[in-house]
Every structure is written in C-alpha cells, then in structure tokens.
C-alpha cells in the first residue's frame, strides 16, 4: 500500500529501507541457487541467468549494508526480519520450483514498489522534510561501492539505489518473458558500472586513511572539553548536542562501552581512534562533520 507521507522521519525511512532490503535479497539468491542446481543435475549450461540472478542478490545485500551504516536495528526489529525472511524464503522457493515465470513477474512488480519507495524518499529530501538526510555526506562504504566523488551526498546514494531497483525490475520482467532454456542476452547494469567496486571496502576504512594524524588529534581534543586526556560520556553528549546530533543517549552509551578497553568509563586517545574505526552511528557522525570542515 502506498501510504508514504511527510509524517515519516529519517528513522522511519531507515526502518522501511532496512526491512525492504532484507527481503529484496532473497529472490535473486533463491532463483540463482535453483538454476545452479538444475544446471548441475542436467549437466548443461545455464546461458547467463545464474550470474545475473546472483549479482542481483549481492546488489540488494549491499543496499542493506549501506542502510546499516546509518542505523542499527534493535532485537525486536531483527526478530520481525527473521520471521519475515523465514516465511518469504519458504514460500518463494516453493513457488519458484513450481512456476519460475510467475516468480520473476512478481519480483518485477515488487521492484517497481522499491523504485517508488526510493523516489518518494528522494522527493521528501528535496522538499526539505528530511534535513538530516539532506545534509549528510555519502558514507564512504557507499561512495566506494558506487564510485562516487568525495563531495557526494546521501541523496546521491539513494539515487544510485533507485537506479539499481529499476534495473532489477526490468531484468525480472525480461526473465518472465523468456523460456527457461533461452539464453539471457540482457547484460545486467552491474557489469557496466559499480559492481566491480563491491569488494573495495569490507567495512569502514581505516581512519588513518581518512583524516591526517594532526586532524585526528584535533578532533579528539574537541571532545576532551576539560583537557584531561580522556573523554567522558557527558563530554560526548555536550559536543554532540552542540553539533546538532540526534543520536540517542543509550546508543552513545553502548558505543562508549564497546570502545572503553580499560573499563574506566572514558575514552583515551587510543580508544577514541578505535571507536572511529568501528562501524557505528557515532563514528559516522564524526566522519561526516570532519568531511564538512
């Protein structure tokens, strides 16, 4: 149902995108696996279907990893994801064994809904209803995958994802119009563009390669308000508030606890660098602010 209005905030959009991508990665993998086993059993070529289907599944997984750079879902959300995947995986596998053509047509329409979702998201950004998204730089993970420039914004990433979904829509409709033993003559767009960048980063790149050592130390000092050589939770909260961050206090506490190697409740310089080198919303926020300087 298309009920997307400007009452949805950034967090609502991220929930929707993350759930969407956890499901969207299933069809390509199931279809690729079934056709792979079919090819092995019959001992004959697949004529280019398997690669396109697995590339689609990998691309959808990368969309999910990009969204996870912006928000980490909680246990309740993860439970619904696992439940949804269990149901959809079972249903789609059985359906694909019975009627692959119907499944590809279904996925084509599903991808059309994804195109609409990302189009609406970009439209909300352009209308000024999502200021955090509008002012956020593209995560380096996404910039590397899509081969974007250093000045690329998050909106540019969403535009790239929308283009991916549009290509998946067309590919699945194309497969639905073909016989199962026909050669696939449609080269997926991933071969033409960014697919070769999928392994450029397995996570957030080392902070030493992003910020020069002197700028990193300056960043540390900006959080060390009392000049004690360590950063407390209160200092982090004060600086984040002054910079307009919307991170939850519990989220910041959890990040601090994971980076506090000596357990003193504070971050020294080494622990601060460790925290920046991790995949979490706080490090992403700090990197974005550093890139804007």
HELIX and SHEET records of a PDB file:
HELIX    1   1 UNK A   10  UNK A   42  1                                  33    
HELIX    2   2 UNK A   49  UNK A   68  1                                  20    
HELIX    3   3 UNK A   75  UNK A   98  1                                  24    
HELIX    4   4 UNK A  100  UNK A  126  1                                  27    
HELIX    5   5 UNK A  131  UNK A  134  1                                   4    
HELIX    6   6 UNK A  140  UNK A  146  1                                   7    
HELIX    7   7 UNK A  154  UNK A  177  1                                  24    
HELIX    8   8 UNK A  189  UNK A  192  1                                   4    
HELIX    9   9 UNK A  195  UNK A  197  5                                   3    
HELIX   10  10 UNK A  207  UNK A  209  5                                   3    
HELIX   11  11 UNK A  213  UNK A  223  1                                  11    
HELIX   12  12 UNK A  233  UNK A  242  1                                  10    
HELIX   13  13 UNK A  249  UNK A  259  1                                  11    
HELIX   14  14 UNK A  269  UNK A  276  1                                   8    
HELIX   15  15 UNK A  281  UNK A  291  1                                  11    
END                                                                             
